[in-house]
Amino acid sequence: MKKTKKILVIEQGFHEDLKNILSIFPEKTIHEDGSVTVAQVNNPYFLVNDKWNIHFIGEIKQFEELVSNYNYANKNIFFRFTNPTINLEVKYVYYQQLFNDLWTISSAFNAYQFPLNKMAEFLNKKYSELTSLLDLDIDKVEREYLFWLNENGVTTHRLRQKIIQKDLVEKTPAAGILRRIYNMLFQYTDNREEFEKDKWDVRVLHKRKNH
């Protein structure tokens, strides 16, 4: 079957929109009756800082308990992409994953830090002129990335042993992060109608059907 290449047009003002989103953040308050209120906090911390500190995030109400239970050594997320627009796009993905409760604090600050550093090192060296991750031919660039990781002594695949099913060979976090970030950025910024996409989100279809 012939694969259809995903195409997403980067519209004028795309990166300005990301800047506006990162200039505020939602703070959730859970009340005694179980109700939740959300306040939009005007603070550009996530936009202007290339180092996100866990103590700042721990001051945001919905993260207080999660951060208090965090016991790893890494206390910062470093965004080290040379091109500021790539830095912006990756920050945007991290922001969405954290504030939509899709990543745990330990994943963002600990598990993904080494992979993120490797991704930044690769793109800074090989694609320093890149202005958007969405401009990548992701299949081609991922092959280059895996080859580069192997050349630099970073394990790219591991065996996951299963008791019932067959053992699986899967990418390590360092090997998988480039496509993962690319796919998440594509998903978050794809404003096409749901029926125009290669993959449909039934939650969006249901919401539109009931309007």
N, C-alpha and C positions, 0 to 999 in steps of 0.2 A: 504494500500500500504506500502510495506516495505521501510523504509528510508535507503538510502545509506550513510554511514558515510563518511564525507569529510576527505581525507587523503592528507597531503602535507609533503613530505619528506624534512627535514631540512638538506640541503646540507652543506658540509664542506665549511667554508668561508662565510656562510650566514650572520653572524653578522658583519664580516669584511666589507662586501658589504654595510650594513646599515651605518656603521661608515664612509665609504667613501662618501656616499650620504650626510650625515649630516655635512660633513666637508666643503661643499660649499653650496651656495644658489643662485638662479636666481634673478637678479634685473632687472625689466622691466622699460624701458623708453618710454613714449608715446610722439611722436613728433607732431609738429603743423599740419603736413599733415595727421595725424591719424595713421601713421606707428608706429610699436612697435619694439624696439630692446631689446635683452636680453643679459645681461652680467653675466657670472658666477663668483661670488665673492668667493675667497678662504678665508674663515673665519670659523673656527670650533666652533663658538659660540653655535650653536644648539646641537653640540655633547658634548662639555665639560661642559656645564652648566646644572645643575638640576633645576635651576630657570631661566625661560625666562621672561625678563622684557619688558613691552610694549613699553618703550621708545626706546629700541634698535630696536625693530621691526618697530617702527615709523620712523626710519632713513632709512629704505628700501623704495625706491621710490614708489613702487606700494601700499604700506601701509600707506603712509604719511597722506593722507586725511582721511582714515578710522580711524586711530589712533587719529587724531585731533578731530574727532567727538565722540570719546569714552568717556563716562562720568560716568562710574561705578567706585566703590572704589577699586576693585581688579585690581592691576597693574602687577601681576606676575602669571605665571603658575608654579606650583611646581610638580616635578616628584619625588615621594617619595618611589619608589619601592626598597626594600632591595637588590634584585638581580640586578646587573648592566645590564644584558642582557635583563631583562624584562623592565627596565627603558629605555634602548636603543630602544626596539621595540615600546613602547608607544610613545616615542619622535618621532620616524620615522612616525607613524600614524599622529600625530599632525602636523608634518612638511609637509607631503603630503596634508593633508586637508587644511592647510593654504595657501601653495604655489600653489595649484590647485584651489583656490578660492571656496572650497567646504564648508568651515566654515567661518562665519563672525568673526571679531575680538571679538565682544561681546560674541559670543558663546564659543570661545576658552578660553577667559580670565575670563568670568563671569559665564555663564550658566553651563559649564562643570567642574568648579573647585571643587565644593562640591562632585559631582559624582566621579571625578577622585580620590579625597582623600579617599572616601569610598572604591573604588576598590583597591587602594594601601593598605589600612589598612587590608582589607580582605585577599588579596594574601600574604601579609607579615606575617600574623598570621597563615593562613591555608596551604599555599603553598610556604613556604620560600625557599625550595630547587628547585623550578621550574626554568628551564633555558630558556623556550620559551612558550609564550602563545599558540602557535600552538600545543603544546603537551597536552593541556587540552582536556578532554572529556567535551566539552562545555555544553552539555545538563545536564550532572550530576553536573558539577561545578556551573552552573547557578542556579540550584535548591538549592544547598548549600548556594550560595551567597544570594539569596532572603530570605532564612530562617534566615541567619545571620543578614541581614539588619533588618528584623522584630524583631528579638531578641534584637537588639540594638536601637529600637525605630525609625527606618527610614521608612517612608512610601514607599511602593513598587508599589502600584497601585492607579490610580485615575480615576474618571468618567469624560469622555468628553461628554458633552451634545451637541446634534445636533438638529437642528430645523426640518429638513426633514427626515434624516435617523435615524436609531436606535442609542441610546446612546451607547458609547463604553467605555469599561474598558481597560485602557492601562497602561503600565509600566511607572513609574516616571523616570526622567533622571538618578537618582542614581541607580535604578534597571536595567535600560537598558544598561548602559555604558559598562559592561563587555562583553556582546555579541557583542555590536556595535564595540568596539575596536578589538575584536577577528576577526569579519567578515571583517573589513577593512584591518587589517594586512594580513589576508588570501588572500583577493582580490589583494592587492598591490604586494604580493610576490609570487603569483601563476603564474609560468612561463610555465605551460603546454599549448599545442596547444589548441585553443579555442574549437575545436570539442571534446576534451577529458574532458571538464569541465561539471559539472552538470548544470551550468547556462552560457549561451553564451552572450558575449558582441557584439552586432551587429556592433559597431563602429570598433572593431578589425577585425571582419570578412570582412567588407567592405574594410578596408585598405589593407588587405592581398589579396583580390580578385583583386584589382587594381594595384598590383605590378607585 
